[in-house]
Structures are given as structure tokens and as C-alpha cells.
Amino acid sequence: MIAAVVGFAAPASADSPLCAWRFMSNSTVLNVAFPDANSTYWVMPYALGPGDSIELSGTYPAARYFSLNTYGTDLDTVDTLRDDQIVADPGSANPFVDADAEALPPEQRRWHATLVNGPADHSRNQLQAVANGQSTPIGLVIVRVYVPDDPNSPSGGVPLPDVKLSIAGAEVPSQPCAQPFDPAAYTGPVAGVAKAAFDQAIAGAAASAFPGGRPEATFGNPASTSGLFPNGDNKYIGTRISHQPGRLLVVRGRAPTFPDTRAGQSPTDPNQQVRYWSMCQNDLRSPYPVVACAADFQTAIDGSGRYTYVVAAPEDLPANLDPGVTVIPWGSTDVDKVLFLRNMIPSAAFYPSSIQASQDSGSDPATTMGPYYPTAAYCSTETLAAGGAGACLGD
């Protein structure tokens, strides 16, 4: 699988095959495997023999969150190093640890990290690059950035990390690609095989995550997120939903507090319950793209600290919709959906009510999450128009 992706990375018409960050993925480009619409992912395939390594050097972005994740040939996580775990270079400071560092110039917000073929020491900013027991020494590293302060700069106002490969004792610099490669522009027999292999891997992983047998519009823990490029800092609960004309979905729950970085708050704020949360709906069809998300800062919250979402096609929305409701578009009505609630990095105090606690204990999230568990119900346009969301949910 990864061999196909590595081959996929260097069509003859592209710039140097040694350039880094060959792929970019978001809600519009390479939209696969249930991404979040408020994040961007940059991907670099690699092959590392014994003793080889890759050094990444960059600047901490101005964003809600960023991380480095490595993946094996099964598209499952090998290792994760997130923003507040990445030790700053000498003479620099980490704004995800020290809020005052956000005001420093870029040259004083620098970091280095190393991908190694073997056990990694996180205290030295190392990540394990190759999965234990894997028969081939290849993998992927992904840089994730969520909610950049400047929405027009997906990388958080800084360049992508520089890359230096140490292969068989020789150092080979690798600059970021002139522009990320668009797989849609790569055609031919090899491209067809690579795309088919990729789609098959994603489809198989998604089928395992949602085996069925659970009532629609009832949130539960996925059986697994293995093979879907999981991020160790996120956990999800989800439900399958299907469209019927004149019917929409209403979802309500208590919203965790979060650092609104676009409003000037620091991601280091210790008084917030999670670093980030969102509600996203995705096509339940390979390659499982995101259709739309409402992130924490995009969601209306009522006086009781609750959100109310309506997932609907435009023609099913009532004209008198309460302005306190956040609409998530349905997208294609010919495709069933998966609706996901995402929790990222819960605080110690919030952890018992988080999705993470439910999955760590193997418990029903409807019990462990308390008021933070999202209740959902199908509702007719007429009922919502006449009685509001409360009439749909039986309030």
C-alpha cells in the first residue's frame, strides 16, 4: 500500500522527487478518511534503513494546534509528537507551552525533531518512523495544523518544516515542494493501481470502524479508527444518518469550553476543558470525505452552555429557523452520512466527561459523558418550524 503511495509521489512532470511534503490534504484537496474541515495535513512518504534518520526543522505556527504523526504501511499511527511536547531550540520558546512566546519573532520560535528507525526518545524530539514488526522500512509523516490564526494561511503563518535526510551516512537536504502534488492530475496505469489500493485500504478501515447494527442517530464509539490515519490527540463518537425528503436531524449537547485562538486566547489556557472540538459530517462512501464541519468557534452556544445543530438539505430547512441553531449542510442526499463529534486533548478536570474516558474504559459514552453526550433525533420540517428544536428532541 505505502509502496504505491511512494510511487504515487513522483510523477515525471512534477518537480524533484526529493522535495518534501509531496501531498496536502484538506476539505478540498485529497479529502479522504474523515478529515476535519478546519485542519490541513501535509504528507511526506519515506523509506529509512537501519541507522537512517530524517531531521525536521521548523517554526511553531500561530494556530490552535499542530502535531507530527508517523504512520506505517497499514495507515495506523506509529508515533505522535504534538506542539506542547516539542522542545524548543536553544534561544527559542514554545508558544504552546509559554503564552508569552506568541509575541516572539519567528527566529525565536524554532524547533527541531528527528524521525528515527528504531525506538524514539520524545524528550529529544524523536519520533519512531517505522512500525514495530513491519516487513518494509517505509512510512509516512504528517504535519497537522488546526485552526490557524490567519484563515488564509493553512500552515499558521510559517513555512512548512525543512527536511534533511541522513541516508547511509550521507546528508541530503530536501526542500518543500514548489506546490503540493494533486493526485487527480496524475493519470495512467500506475496511478490507477495506486488509487485503487488507497481506496481499498480506506474502505476496509472504515468498514471496520462502523460495523453496523447500531440505531441511526445514536452516537457511539467506533469499533476502531485503525487504518484511517488516526491522530492520537483526537477521539470521536459517531452515528450513521440517512436522508429522507422533509426530514432533518437535530442534535443537542453541552459544549466543552475551549481556547478561542482566533479571538486572541492562548492555546495554553489551563482553564479550558479541551483544546478543540467539532461536529463534522462525512460521506459514508469511499474515500470518506468530509462534507461540512462546525468547529467550536463556529457553533452557537445558548445560555445553558449547549449547542443545537440541524443537519439538513437546504430544501428541508424551515424559513423561521431559530438563529441560535447551527446548520450543518447535508450535502448529497444520495449518500448516507457519518456524523462525528471530536474531542481533542481534554484537560485533567474534564477527562471523566470526555470521549477519551469513554474509549479508555470501554464504557457507553451516553453514560460517561453525561450532559456532554450529544442526543439526536430525526424531525420533520413542520415540527421544527412549529415547536423548535425542543419539540424534535422531546424537551
Secondary structure, 3 states (H helix, E strand, C coil): CHHHHHHHCCCCCCCCCCCECCEEECCCCCCCCCCCCCEEEEEEEEECCCCCEEEEEEECCCEEEEEEEEECCCCCEEEEEEHHHCCECCCCCCCCCCHHHHHCCHHHCEEEEEEECCCCCHHHCEEECCCCCCCCCEEEEEEEEEEECCCCCCCCCCCCCEEEEEECCEEEEECECCCCCCHHHCCCHHHHHHHHHHHHHHHHHHHHHCCCCCCCCCCECCCCCCCCCCCCCEEEEEEEECCCCCEEEEEEEECCCCCCHHHCCCCCCCCCCEEEEEEEEEECCCCCCEEEEEEHHHCCECCCCEEEEEEECHHHCCCCCCCCCEEEECCCCCCCEEEEEEEEEECCCCHHHCHHHHHHHCCCHHHHCHHHCCEEEEEEHHHHHHHHHHHHHCC
